[in-house]
Amino acid sequence: MDSAILVQLIGIIPAMLWVATTLIIVLVFRNTIRSRLIPRMSEIKAFGIEATFVKEQLDRVAETAPAGSESDRSQVSRRAERIAPLLQNSRLLLVNDVPAQMYHVTRILMELNIQVEVVMSTAEALDALTRQPYDVVISDMRRGEIEDEGLRFIRESRARGIYRPTILTVGRFDPDRGTPAYAIGITNRVDELLNLIFDALERLRG
């Protein structure tokens, strides 16, 4: 055999050994790779898509409503990606007499695999709470002409023993008034609302 060819063959032996070793590892551990690694890679990709979706939705909200700064919106998106596994299949009740106002919020929550039920009145919300074990409730403060309907809803749910952690949303937020009794938060900003939802779910399911 020509010496030059022999030298070339010797040179490619290490590479061939690496290929052979890799194939052996894949064959030996193929079941583990199939059951653990591939789903995990898909999961990471999915959560990345969800985080991008959250940021896009928040940016759209920011065009017409309070949604925090660019930095605030990015922070919420990163947090959504980080805790996405914890949010899976949690249950949220949204109480709002104009559900269209919460369109982007609802889309974000559903993209994160949070189950959302929407009702339009206190009576419907109280009935829903007797039927389903919700993790958290979002209620607007004002419904119709009643300025403090959200507070009445909280009082009534407590009186009936069906209260769940409740976040209040308002059109105009006055920080000097503080958070009403038994509400876990109150805000008019979508980024803050998402953070409050994440806080509640982390406490309950973390």
MDTraj code that builds the backbone (N, CA, C; nanometers):
import mdtraj as md
import numpy as np

residues = "MET ASP SER ALA ILE LEU VAL GLN LEU ILE GLY ILE ILE PRO ALA MET LEU TRP VAL ALA THR THR LEU ILE ILE VAL LEU VAL PHE ARG ASN THR ILE ARG SER ARG LEU ILE PRO ARG MET SER GLU ILE LYS ALA PHE GLY ILE GLU ALA THR PHE VAL LYS GLU GLN LEU ASP ARG VAL ALA GLU THR ALA PRO ALA GLY SER GLU SER ASP ARG SER GLN VAL SER ARG ARG ALA GLU ARG ILE ALA PRO LEU LEU GLN ASN SER ARG LEU LEU LEU VAL ASN ASP VAL PRO ALA GLN MET TYR HIS VAL THR ARG ILE LEU MET GLU LEU ASN ILE GLN VAL GLU VAL VAL MET SER THR ALA GLU ALA LEU ASP ALA LEU THR ARG GLN PRO TYR ASP VAL VAL ILE SER ASP MET ARG ARG GLY GLU ILE GLU ASP GLU GLY LEU ARG PHE ILE ARG GLU SER ARG ALA ARG GLY ILE TYR ARG PRO THR ILE LEU THR VAL GLY ARG PHE ASP PRO ASP ARG GLY THR PRO ALA TYR ALA ILE GLY ILE THR ASN ARG VAL ASP GLU LEU LEU ASN LEU ILE PHE ASP ALA LEU GLU ARG LEU ARG GLY".split()
xyz = np.array([
    [0.0856, -0.1205, 0.0000],
    [0.0000, 0.0000, 0.0000],
    [0.0882, 0.1241, 0.0000],
    [0.0504, 0.2212, -0.0813],
    [0.1259, 0.3454, -0.0882],
    [0.1328, 0.4101, 0.0486],
    [0.2518, 0.4588, 0.0871],
    [0.2688, 0.5175, 0.2214],
    [0.1833, 0.6408, 0.2417],
    [0.1619, 0.7191, 0.1369],
    [0.0800, 0.8405, 0.1495],
    [-0.0641, 0.8042, 0.1832],
    [-0.1148, 0.6974, 0.1172],
    [-0.2523, 0.6538, 0.1461],
    [-0.2626, 0.6018, 0.2883],
    [-0.1587, 0.5274, 0.3321],
    [-0.1575, 0.4737, 0.4677],
    [-0.1602, 0.5853, 0.5709],
    [-0.0866, 0.6909, 0.5465],
    [-0.0852, 0.8059, 0.6388],
    [-0.2225, 0.8702, 0.6461],
    [-0.2898, 0.8831, 0.5308],
    [-0.4244, 0.9428, 0.5288],
    [-0.5232, 0.8570, 0.6072],
    [-0.5122, 0.7243, 0.5893],
    [-0.6023, 0.6351, 0.6626],
    [-0.5820, 0.6454, 0.8132],
    [-0.4577, 0.6500, 0.8532],
    [-0.4273, 0.6636, 0.9959],
    [-0.4832, 0.7954, 1.0487],
    [-0.4792, 0.8979, 0.9657],
    [-0.5269, 1.0290, 1.0098],
    [-0.6764, 1.0348, 1.0326],
    [-0.7529, 0.9530, 0.9563],
    [-0.8993, 0.9597, 0.9721],
    [-0.9528, 0.8580, 1.0723],
    [-0.8657, 0.7706, 1.1225],
    [-0.9114, 0.6711, 1.2206],
    [-0.9755, 0.7358, 1.3446],
    [-0.9145, 0.8409, 1.4066],
    [-0.9792, 0.9021, 1.5243],
    [-1.1197, 0.9527, 1.4954],
    [-1.1367, 1.0154, 1.3789],
    [-1.2693, 1.0657, 1.3439],
    [-1.3688, 0.9514, 1.3295],
    [-1.3239, 0.8423, 1.2671],
    [-1.4110, 0.7263, 1.2509],
    [-1.4483, 0.6654, 1.3849],
    [-1.3527, 0.6657, 1.4765],
    [-1.3800, 0.6132, 1.6108],
    [-1.4852, 0.6989, 1.6830],
    [-1.4774, 0.8333, 1.6676],
    [-1.5756, 0.9222, 1.7299],
    [-1.7149, 0.8945, 1.6736],
    [-1.7237, 0.8780, 1.5424],
    [-1.8534, 0.8494, 1.4799],
    [-1.9093, 0.7176, 1.5314],
    [-1.8221, 0.6159, 1.5385],
    [-1.8662, 0.4846, 1.5866],
    [-1.9115, 0.4915, 1.7317],
    [-1.8358, 0.5647, 1.8127],
    [-1.8716, 0.5786, 1.9545],
    [-2.0058, 0.6486, 1.9709],
    [-2.0263, 0.7555, 1.8922],
    [-2.1528, 0.8297, 1.8991],
    [-2.2701, 0.7412, 1.8610],
    [-2.2534, 0.6621, 1.7542],
    [-2.3603, 0.5711, 1.7116],
    [-2.3917, 0.4679, 1.8180],
    [-2.2890, 0.4161, 1.8828],
    [-2.3099, 0.3173, 1.9893],
    [-2.3873, 0.3794, 2.1052],
    [-2.3486, 0.5016, 2.1433],
    [-2.4171, 0.5704, 2.2544],
    [-2.5644, 0.5933, 2.2204],
    [-2.5899, 0.6385, 2.0969],
    [-2.7276, 0.6629, 2.0547],
    [-2.8085, 0.5338, 2.0586],
    [-2.7500, 0.4240, 2.0106],
    [-2.8211, 0.2970, 2.0102],
    [-2.8484, 0.2455, 2.1507],
    [-2.7478, 0.2562, 2.2383],
    [-2.7621, 0.2060, 2.3748],
    [-2.8644, 0.2870, 2.4536],
    [-2.8610, 0.4201, 2.4350],
    [-2.9466, 0.5082, 2.5162],
    [-3.0638, 0.5656, 2.4365],
    [-3.1022, 0.4992, 2.3284],
    [-3.2056, 0.5568, 2.2422],
    [-3.3392, 0.5750, 2.3140],
    [-3.3730, 0.4813, 2.4033],
    [-3.5004, 0.4940, 2.4753],
    [-3.5001, 0.6140, 2.5689],
    [-3.3889, 0.6345, 2.6378],
    [-3.3779, 0.7501, 2.7277],
    [-3.3825, 0.8802, 2.6490],
    [-3.3113, 0.8834, 2.5364],
    [-3.3106, 1.0040, 2.4532],
    [-3.4512, 1.0339, 2.4031],
    [-3.5226, 0.9294, 2.3612],
    [-3.6570, 0.9488, 2.3079],
    [-3.7546, 0.9973, 2.4144],
    [-3.7432, 0.9431, 2.5358],
    [-3.8420, 0.9724, 2.6399],
    [-3.8114, 1.0976, 2.7197],
    [-3.6838, 1.1372, 2.7256],
    [-3.6476, 1.2500, 2.8112],
    [-3.5903, 1.3692, 2.7362],
    [-3.4878, 1.3458, 2.6567],
    [-3.4173, 1.4574, 2.5953],
    [-3.4994, 1.5259, 2.4883],
    [-3.5603, 1.4492, 2.3967],
    [-3.6352, 1.5107, 2.2872],
    [-3.7553, 1.5885, 2.3374],
    [-3.8380, 1.5336, 2.4304],
    [-3.9470, 1.6149, 2.4841],
    [-3.8983, 1.7406, 2.5532],
    [-3.7860, 1.7319, 2.6233],
    [-3.7335, 1.8485, 2.6934],
    [-3.6929, 1.9578, 2.5947],
    [-3.6306, 1.9160, 2.4811],
    [-3.5922, 2.0133, 2.3804],
    [-3.7154, 2.0795, 2.3201],
    [-3.8202, 2.0023, 2.2970],
    [-3.9436, 2.0587, 2.2436],
    [-4.0064, 2.1542, 2.3438],
    [-3.9973, 2.1170, 2.4733],
    [-4.0529, 2.1995, 2.5791],
    [-3.9840, 2.3347, 2.5848],
    [-3.8503, 2.3331, 2.5766],
    [-3.7743, 2.4578, 2.5798],
    [-3.8122, 2.5446, 2.4615],
    [-3.8231, 2.4833, 2.3428],
    [-3.8604, 2.5588, 2.2249],
    [-3.9986, 2.6185, 2.2404],
    [-4.0923, 2.5389, 2.2942],
    [-4.2289, 2.5880, 2.3113],
    [-4.2331, 2.7053, 2.4070],
    [-4.1605, 2.6946, 2.5200],
    [-4.1625, 2.8042, 2.6157],
    [-4.0994, 2.9292, 2.5559],
    [-3.9983, 2.9119, 2.4719],
    [-3.9377, 3.0262, 2.4062],
    [-4.0371, 3.0979, 2.3169],
    [-4.1183, 3.0185, 2.2446],
    [-4.2212, 3.0763, 2.1602],
    [-4.3230, 3.1503, 2.2455],
    [-4.3609, 3.0910, 2.3602],
    [-4.4569, 3.1553, 2.4482],
    [-4.4050, 3.2899, 2.4985],
    [-4.2777, 3.2941, 2.5364],
    [-4.2200, 3.4178, 2.5866],
    [-4.2216, 3.5251, 2.4780],
    [-4.1904, 3.4866, 2.3541],
    [-4.1955, 3.5814, 2.2430],
    [-4.3369, 3.6310, 2.2224],
    [-4.4329, 3.5406, 2.2318],
    [-4.5732, 3.5767, 2.2154],
    [-4.6167, 3.6758, 2.3235],
    [-4.5760, 3.6497, 2.4482],
    [-4.6105, 3.7392, 2.5585],
    [-4.5591, 3.8798, 2.5306],
    [-4.4349, 3.8910, 2.4886],
    [-4.3766, 4.0225, 2.4609],
    [-4.4500, 4.0915, 2.3470],
    [-4.4824, 4.0193, 2.2428],
    [-4.5525, 4.0784, 2.1293],
    [-4.6894, 4.1310, 2.1713],
    [-4.7608, 4.0528, 2.2521],
    [-4.8929, 4.0956, 2.2978],
    [-4.8834, 4.2184, 2.3882],
    [-4.7852, 4.2196, 2.4769],
    [-4.7679, 4.3341, 2.5658],
    [-4.7324, 4.4595, 2.4864],
    [-4.6523, 4.4445, 2.3842],
    [-4.6168, 4.5593, 2.3004],
    [-4.7403, 4.6153, 2.2306],
    [-4.8301, 4.5278, 2.1898],
    [-4.9542, 4.5742, 2.1271],
    [-5.0420, 4.6474, 2.2273],
    [-5.0515, 4.5914, 2.3490],
    [-5.1296, 4.6575, 2.4539],
    [-5.0744, 4.7970, 2.4814],
    [-4.9423, 4.8094, 2.4849],
    [-4.8767, 4.9349, 2.5196],
    [-4.9101, 5.0477, 2.4218],
    [-4.9602, 5.0125, 2.3038],
    [-4.9967, 5.1149, 2.2061],
    [-5.1227, 5.1910, 2.2465],
    [-5.2060, 5.1275, 2.3295],
    [-5.3346, 5.1903, 2.3640],
    [-5.3655, 5.1906, 2.5132],
    [-5.2881, 5.1188, 2.5930],
    [-5.3196, 5.1078, 2.7366],
    [-5.1902, 5.0953, 2.8170],
    [-5.1972, 5.1216, 2.9488],
    [-5.0767, 5.1093, 3.0331],
    [-5.0254, 4.9655, 3.0356],
    [-4.8981, 4.9480, 3.0016],
    [-4.8387, 4.8139, 3.0027],
    [-4.6930, 4.8188, 3.0441],
    [-4.6514, 4.9267, 3.1113],
    [-4.5143, 4.9372, 3.1581],
    [-4.4183, 4.9781, 3.0480],
    [-4.2934, 4.9932, 3.0881],
    [-4.1892, 5.0314, 2.9940],
    [-4.1447, 4.9102, 2.9116],
    [-4.0596, 4.9346, 2.8138],
    [-4.0018, 4.8256, 2.7356],
    [-3.9318, 4.7251, 2.8266],
    [-3.8598, 4.7769, 2.9253],
    [-3.7904, 4.6908, 3.0200],
    [-3.8892, 4.6098, 3.1039],
    [-3.9973, 4.6741, 3.1473],
    [-4.0990, 4.6044, 3.2271],
    [-4.1607, 4.4896, 3.1475],
    [-4.1919, 4.5157, 3.0222],
    [-4.2560, 4.4136, 2.9384],
    [-4.1604, 4.2977, 2.9107],
    [-4.0346, 4.3297, 2.8906],
    [-3.9356, 4.2243, 2.8688],
    [-3.9197, 4.1380, 2.9932],
    [-3.9227, 4.2026, 3.1102],
    [-3.9091, 4.1289, 3.2362],
    [-4.0238, 4.0301, 3.2546],
    [-4.1454, 4.0742, 3.2248],
    [-4.2606, 3.9849, 3.2383],
    [-4.2487, 3.8672, 3.1420],
    [-4.2033, 3.8944, 3.0203],
    [-4.1880, 3.7880, 2.9205],
    [-4.0858, 3.6844, 2.9663],
    [-3.9740, 3.7318, 3.0200],
    [-3.8717, 3.6386, 3.0685],
    [-3.9241, 3.5576, 3.1867],
    [-3.9997, 3.6218, 3.2733],
    [-4.0548, 3.5499, 3.3882],
    [-4.1552, 3.4441, 3.3420],
    [-4.2368, 3.4787, 3.2445],
    [-4.3330, 3.3829, 3.1909],
    [-4.2619, 3.2597, 3.1370],
    [-4.1511, 3.2815, 3.0683],
    [-4.0742, 3.1691, 3.0147],
    [-4.0155, 3.0846, 3.1275],
    [-3.9670, 3.1527, 3.2310],
    [-3.8995, 3.0819, 3.3401],
    [-3.9953, 2.9930, 3.4192],
    [-4.1172, 3.0423, 3.4440],
    [-4.2098, 2.9676, 3.5296],
    [-4.3189, 2.8969, 3.4501],
    [-4.3034, 2.8906, 3.3182],
    [-4.4064, 2.8298, 3.2336],
    [-4.4499, 2.6917, 3.2816],
    [-4.3574, 2.6016, 3.3221],
    [-4.4037, 2.4693, 3.3669],
    [-4.4976, 2.4763, 3.4871],
    [-4.4751, 2.5716, 3.5756],
    [-4.5577, 2.5842, 3.6951],
    [-4.6987, 2.6329, 3.6601],
    [-4.7119, 2.7094, 3.5514],
    [-4.8402, 2.7691, 3.5152],
    [-4.9333, 2.6706, 3.4459],
    [-4.8787, 2.5594, 3.3966],
    [-4.9563, 2.4670, 3.3152],
    [-5.0843, 2.4218, 3.3853],
    [-5.1980, 2.4412, 3.3145],
    [-5.3292, 2.3915, 3.3585],
    [-5.3793, 2.4525, 3.4884],
    [-5.3215, 2.5648, 3.5308],
    [-5.3826, 2.6369, 3.6428],
    [-5.5139, 2.6973, 3.5947],
    [-5.6012, 2.7301, 3.6882],
    [-5.7366, 2.7761, 3.6529],
    [-5.7574, 2.9189, 3.7017],
    [-5.8073, 3.0034, 3.6122],
    [-5.8261, 3.1446, 3.6435],
    [-5.9668, 3.1863, 3.6039],
    [-6.0305, 3.2611, 3.6916],
    [-6.1641, 3.3159, 3.6644],
    [-6.1508, 3.4655, 3.6380],
    [-6.1990, 3.5094, 3.5228],
    [-6.1954, 3.6508, 3.4853],
    [-6.3357, 3.7073, 3.4928],
    [-6.3534, 3.8095, 3.5779],
    [-6.4842, 3.8726, 3.5964],
    [-6.4767, 4.0128, 3.5388],
    [-6.5468, 4.0360, 3.4280],
    [-6.5415, 4.1670, 3.3629],
    [-6.6658, 4.1836, 3.2765],
    [-6.7359, 4.2963, 3.2936],
    [-6.8582, 4.3157, 3.2172],
    [-6.8321, 4.3596, 3.0730],
    [-6.7042, 4.3886, 3.0422],
    [-6.6646, 4.4168, 2.9033],
    [-6.5428, 4.3298, 2.8733],
    [-6.5619, 4.2005, 2.8489],
    [-6.4491, 4.1083, 2.8339],
    [-6.3506, 4.1480, 2.7250],
    [-6.3967, 4.2209, 2.6237],
    [-6.3071, 4.2614, 2.5149],
    [-6.1908, 4.3454, 2.5659],
    [-6.2112, 4.4144, 2.6788],
    [-6.1034, 4.4951, 2.7368],
    [-5.9852, 4.4080, 2.7796],
    [-6.0117, 4.2817, 2.8055],
    [-5.9081, 4.1903, 2.8534],
    [-5.8645, 4.0918, 2.7458],
    [-5.8863, 4.1270, 2.6212],
    [-5.8578, 4.0357, 2.5107],
    [-5.7120, 3.9909, 2.5101],
    [-5.6191, 4.0859, 2.5159],
    [-5.4771, 4.0511, 2.5084],
    [-5.4332, 3.9712, 2.6314],
    [-5.4846, 4.0093, 2.7480],
    [-5.4507, 3.9361, 2.8699],
    [-5.4977, 3.7915, 2.8589],
    [-5.6196, 3.7736, 2.8124],
    [-5.6739, 3.6389, 2.7980],
    [-5.5917, 3.5561, 2.7000],
    [-5.5512, 3.6167, 2.5897],
    [-5.4694, 3.5444, 2.4910],
    [-5.3350, 3.5027, 2.5509],
    [-5.2738, 3.5931, 2.6250],
    [-5.1455, 3.5602, 2.6875],
    [-5.1610, 3.4441, 2.7840],
    [-5.2623, 3.4513, 2.8693],
    [-5.2830, 3.3463, 2.9690],
    [-5.3101, 3.2115, 2.9037],
    [-5.3908, 3.2114, 2.7998],
    [-5.4219, 3.0859, 2.7320],
    [-5.3003, 3.0316, 2.6593],
    [-5.2159, 3.1194, 2.6057],
    [-5.0927, 3.0749, 2.5413],
    [-5.0007, 3.0059, 2.6412],
    [-5.0084, 3.0487, 2.7671],
    [-4.9281, 2.9882, 2.8736],
    [-4.9963, 2.8653, 2.9339],
    [-5.1017, 2.8182, 2.8668],
    [-5.1760, 2.6994, 2.9099],
    [-5.2444, 2.7183, 3.0448],
    [-5.2830, 2.8419, 3.0731],
    [-5.3672, 2.8701, 3.1892],
    [-5.5127, 2.8631, 3.1425],
    [-5.5937, 2.7860, 3.2120],
    [-5.7347, 2.7734, 3.1752],
    [-5.8108, 2.8956, 3.2258],
    [-5.8757, 2.9650, 3.1345],
    [-5.9444, 3.0900, 3.1683],
    [-6.0939, 3.0757, 3.1430],
    [-6.1740, 3.1067, 3.2451],
    [-6.3194, 3.1162, 3.2279],
    [-6.3587, 3.2620, 3.2471],
    [-6.4421, 3.3125, 3.1577],
    [-6.4830, 3.4529, 3.1605],
    [-6.6298, 3.4626, 3.1975],
    [-6.6601, 3.5444, 3.2976],
    [-6.7983, 3.5757, 3.3327],
    [-6.8119, 3.7267, 3.3405],
    [-6.9356, 3.7756, 3.3346],
    [-6.9563, 3.9202, 3.3209],
    [-7.0186, 3.9867, 3.4429],
    [-7.0566, 3.9081, 3.5434],
    [-7.1237, 3.9674, 3.6594],
    [-7.0788, 3.9004, 3.7883],
    [-7.1058, 3.9683, 3.8983],
    [-7.0742, 3.9121, 4.0297],
    [-7.1529, 3.7840, 4.0543],
    [-7.2802, 3.7832, 4.0151],
    [-7.3630, 3.6639, 4.0357],
    [-7.3047, 3.5440, 3.9612],
    [-7.2627, 3.5645, 3.8368],
    [-7.2032, 3.4555, 3.7595],
    [-7.0714, 3.4095, 3.8217],
    [-6.9939, 3.5055, 3.8714],
    [-6.8645, 3.4723, 3.9319],
    [-6.8839, 3.3891, 4.0585],
    [-6.9787, 3.4268, 4.1404],
    [-7.0045, 3.3533, 4.2643],
    [-7.0529, 3.2116, 4.2335],
    [-7.1356, 3.1997, 4.1310],
    [-7.1825, 3.0674, 4.0904],
    [-7.0662, 2.9820, 4.0404],
    [-6.9772, 3.0436, 3.9617],
    [-6.8615, 2.9704, 3.9088],
    [-6.7716, 2.9213, 4.0215],
    [-6.7532, 3.0044, 4.1234],
    [-6.6665, 2.9673, 4.2357],
    [-6.7234, 2.8503, 4.3158],
    [-6.8535, 2.8334, 4.3129],
    [-6.9130, 2.7190, 4.3837],
    [-6.8953, 2.5901, 4.3038],
    [-6.8657, 2.6032, 4.1739],
    [-6.8563, 2.4850, 4.0872],
    [-6.7137, 2.4417, 4.0571],
    [-6.6182, 2.5353, 4.0567],
    [-6.4841, 2.5039, 4.0112],
    [-6.3785, 2.5515, 4.1123],
    [-6.2697, 2.4765, 4.1270],
    [-6.1613, 2.5159, 4.2188],
    [-6.0586, 2.6062, 4.1496],
    [-6.0912, 2.7326, 4.1319],
    [-5.9999, 2.8254, 4.0640],
    [-5.8787, 2.8561, 4.1517],
    [-5.7672, 2.8794, 4.0855],
    [-5.6451, 2.9166, 4.1567],
    [-5.6416, 3.0658, 4.1873],
    [-5.6930, 3.1472, 4.0964],
    [-5.6874, 3.2923, 4.1129],
    [-5.8026, 3.3554, 4.0345],
    [-5.8450, 3.4734, 4.0809],
    [-5.9555, 3.5464, 4.0181],
    [-5.9077, 3.6867, 3.9816],
    [-5.9478, 3.7336, 3.8630],
    [-5.9276, 3.8736, 3.8249],
    [-6.0644, 3.9375, 3.8151],
    [-6.0852, 4.0443, 3.8872],
    [-6.2141, 4.1133, 3.8835],
    [-6.1928, 4.2620, 3.8577],
    [-6.2734, 4.3185, 3.7664],
    [-6.2678, 4.4634, 3.7529],
    [-6.3334, 4.5262, 3.8754],
    [-6.2877, 4.6428, 3.9118],
    [-6.3431, 4.7111, 4.0282],
    [-6.4830, 4.7642, 3.9990],
    [-6.4977, 4.8268, 3.8830],
    [-6.6270, 4.8853, 3.8464],
    [-6.6962, 4.7985, 3.7429],
    [-6.8246, 4.7699, 3.7665],
    [-6.9064, 4.7015, 3.6674],
    [-7.0375, 4.7775, 3.6537],
    [-7.0669, 4.8179, 3.5318],
    [-7.1846, 4.9010, 3.5109],
    [-7.1666, 5.0361, 3.5785],
    [-7.2630, 5.0748, 3.6569],
    [-7.2573, 5.2038, 3.7266],
    [-7.2077, 5.1902, 3.8699],
    [-7.1728, 5.0698, 3.9100],
    [-7.1315, 5.0473, 4.0489],
    [-6.9800, 5.0583, 4.0590],
    [-6.9334, 5.1600, 4.1287],
    [-6.7906, 5.1914, 4.1351],
    [-6.7088, 5.0858, 4.2090],
    [-6.7679, 5.0252, 4.3128],
    [-6.6920, 4.9324, 4.3962],
    [-6.7473, 4.7900, 4.3897],
    [-6.7947, 4.7482, 4.2725],
    [-6.8519, 4.6143, 4.2587],
    [-6.7477, 4.5064, 4.2868],
    [-6.6227, 4.5344, 4.2543],
    [-6.5177, 4.4382, 4.2829],
    [-6.5045, 4.4106, 4.4321],
    [-6.5178, 4.5143, 4.5129],
    [-6.5112, 4.4976, 4.6583],
    [-6.6309, 4.4180, 4.7084],
    [-6.7491, 4.4452, 4.6514],
    [-6.8677, 4.3698, 4.6913],
    [-6.8507, 4.2221, 4.6572],
    [-6.7915, 4.1950, 4.5425],
    [-6.7666, 4.0563, 4.5028],
    [-6.6745, 3.9867, 4.6031],
    [-6.5688, 4.0543, 4.6443],
    [-6.4767, 3.9941, 4.7410],
    [-6.5472, 3.9678, 4.8736],
    [-6.6228, 4.0659, 4.9208],
    [-6.6943, 4.0494, 5.0483],
    [-6.7911, 3.9314, 5.0413],
    [-6.8633, 3.9206, 4.9301],
    [-6.9632, 3.8153, 4.9168],
    [-6.8974, 3.6776, 4.9048],
    [-6.7878, 3.6705, 4.8330],
    [-6.7196, 3.5412, 4.8191],
    [-6.6629, 3.4953, 4.9531],
    [-6.6159, 3.5903, 5.0329],
    [-6.5668, 3.5543, 5.1663],
    [-6.6816, 3.5100, 5.2560],
    [-6.7942, 3.5813, 5.2481],
    [-6.9083, 3.5469, 5.3321],
    [-6.9599, 3.4063, 5.3011],
    [-6.9478, 3.3666, 5.1770],
    [-6.9958, 3.2346, 5.1364],
    [-6.8901, 3.1253, 5.1528],
    [-6.7700, 3.1643, 5.1914],
    [-6.6636, 3.0667, 5.2107],
    [-6.6067, 3.0124, 5.0808],
    [-6.6155, 3.0904, 4.9721],
    [-6.5655, 3.0441, 4.8420],
    [-6.4606, 3.1401, 4.7858],
    [-6.4072, 3.2251, 4.8708],
    [-6.3083, 3.3229, 4.8242],
    [-6.1844, 3.2544, 4.7696],
    [-6.1335, 3.3069, 4.6593],
    [-6.0053, 3.2674, 4.6031],
    [-5.9215, 3.3931, 4.5857],
    [-5.7873, 3.3806, 4.5860],
    [-5.7011, 3.4990, 4.5717],
    [-5.7475, 3.5855, 4.4550],
    [-5.7788, 3.7101, 4.4837],
    [-5.8428, 3.7978, 4.3856],
    [-5.7594, 3.9220, 4.3584],
    [-5.7398, 3.9503, 4.2294],
    [-5.6698, 4.0707, 4.1836],
    [-5.7731, 4.1647, 4.1232],
    [-5.7677, 4.2914, 4.1608],
    [-5.8617, 4.3900, 4.1095],
    [-5.7967, 4.4730, 3.9985],
    [-5.8742, 4.5001, 3.8946],
    [-5.8278, 4.5888, 3.7884],
    [-5.9120, 4.7156, 3.7894],
    [-5.8482, 4.8277, 3.7613],
    [-5.9160, 4.9578, 3.7640],
    [-5.8782, 5.0377, 3.6397],
    [-5.9650, 5.1327, 3.6051],
    [-5.9338, 5.2200, 3.4923],
    [-5.8275, 5.3213, 3.5288],
    [-5.8411, 5.3767, 3.6487],
    [-5.7429, 5.4733, 3.6982],
    [-5.6931, 5.4271, 3.8346],
    [-5.5648, 5.4099, 3.8436],
    [-5.5056, 5.3556, 3.9654],
    [-5.4488, 5.4683, 4.0514],
    [-5.4890, 5.4717, 4.1787],
    [-5.4378, 5.5705, 4.2733],
    [-5.3554, 5.4965, 4.3789],
    [-5.2219, 5.4973, 4.3674],
    [-5.1384, 5.4215, 4.4615],
    [-5.1533, 5.4675, 4.6056],
    [-5.1970, 5.5922, 4.6260],
    [-5.2127, 5.6423, 4.7622],
    [-5.3255, 5.5722, 4.8372],
    [-5.4173, 5.5100, 4.7646],
    [-5.5302, 5.4425, 4.8293],
    [-5.4938, 5.3011, 4.8739],
    [-5.3811, 5.2513, 4.8254],
    [-5.3357, 5.1186, 4.8660],
    [-5.4205, 5.0063, 4.8086],
    [-5.3904, 4.8850, 4.8520],
    [-5.4637, 4.7662, 4.8059],
    [-5.5814, 4.7410, 4.8989],
    [-5.7011, 4.7261, 4.8438],
    [-5.8185, 4.7005, 4.9288],
    [-5.8025, 4.5728, 5.0108],
    [-5.8721, 4.5688, 5.1232],
    [-5.8656, 4.4518, 5.2113],
    [-5.9048, 4.3254, 5.1358],
    [-5.8253, 4.2199, 5.1567],
    [-5.8470, 4.0855, 5.1040],
    [-5.8202, 4.0709, 4.9537],
    [-5.7870, 4.1812, 4.8864],
    [-5.7394, 4.1687, 4.7486],
    [-5.5888, 4.1461, 4.7553],
    [-5.5355, 4.0672, 4.6639],
    [-5.3906, 4.0433, 4.6667],
    [-5.3160, 4.1451, 4.5807],
    [-5.3920, 4.2319, 4.5142],
    [-5.3290, 4.3368, 4.4357],
    [-5.4339, 4.4152, 4.3587],
    [-5.3950, 4.5339, 4.3144],
    [-5.4837, 4.6164, 4.2323],
    [-5.3967, 4.6944, 4.1349],
    [-5.4391, 4.7017, 4.0100],
    [-5.3560, 4.7673, 3.9097],
    [-5.4385, 4.8062, 3.7869],
    [-5.3836, 4.8993, 3.7098],
    [-5.4402, 4.9317, 3.5789],
    [-5.3400, 4.9011, 3.4677],
    [-5.2270, 4.8368, 3.5036],
    [-5.1229, 4.8044, 3.4066],
    [-5.1219, 4.6546, 3.3773],
    [-5.1150, 4.6214, 3.2496],
    [-5.1206, 4.4807, 3.2108],
    [-4.9960, 4.4047, 3.2558],
    [-4.8789, 4.4684, 3.2481],
    [-4.7576, 4.3987, 3.2930],
    [-4.7638, 4.3686, 3.4418],
    [-4.8146, 4.4626, 3.5210],
    [-4.8280, 4.4399, 3.6653],
    [-4.9330, 4.3328, 3.6938],
    [-5.0400, 4.3323, 3.6149],
    [-5.1434, 4.2307, 3.6326],
    [-5.0854, 4.0911, 3.6123],
    [-5.0058, 4.0739, 3.5079],
    [-4.9439, 3.9434, 3.4838],
    [-4.8501, 3.9047, 3.5970],
    [-4.7731, 4.0009, 3.6460],
    [-4.6839, 3.9702, 3.7584],
    [-4.7629, 3.9291, 3.8827],
    [-4.8756, 3.9949, 3.9074],
    [-4.9588, 3.9587, 4.0219],
    [-5.0158, 3.8177, 4.0058],
    [-5.0567, 3.7839, 3.8837],
    [-5.1060, 3.6483, 3.8574],
    [-4.9951, 3.5469, 3.8821],
    [-4.8757, 3.5774, 3.8313],
    [-4.7624, 3.4858, 3.8501],
    [-4.7287, 3.4723, 3.9984],
    [-4.7336, 3.5843, 4.0722],
    [-4.7072, 3.5790, 4.2181],
    [-4.8045, 3.4832, 4.2856],
    [-4.9332, 3.4982, 4.2531],
    [-5.0346, 3.4156, 4.3183],
    [-5.0154, 3.2683, 4.2851],
    [-4.9875, 3.2383, 4.1595],
    [-4.9711, 3.0986, 4.1194],
    [-4.8437, 3.0370, 4.1763],
    [-4.7390, 3.1182, 4.1868],
    [-4.6161, 3.0658, 4.2475],
    [-4.6378, 3.0327, 4.3943],
    [-4.7137, 3.1169, 4.4654],
    [-4.7409, 3.0883, 4.6073],
    [-4.8260, 2.9619, 4.6211],
    [-4.9230, 2.9455, 4.5316],
    [-5.0143, 2.8330, 4.5433],
    [-4.9547, 2.7022, 4.4933],
    [-4.8735, 2.7104, 4.3867],
    [-4.8314, 2.5882, 4.3186],
    [-4.6811, 2.5662, 4.3202],
    [-4.6080, 2.6659, 4.3707],
    [-4.4622, 2.6559, 4.3692],
    [-4.4074, 2.5604, 4.4733],
])
top = md.Topology()
chain = top.add_chain()
for i, resn in enumerate(residues, 1):
    res = top.add_residue(resn, chain, resSeq=i)
    for name in ("N", "CA", "C"):
        top.add_atom(name, md.element.get_by_symbol(name[0]), res)
traj = md.Trajectory(xyz[None], top)
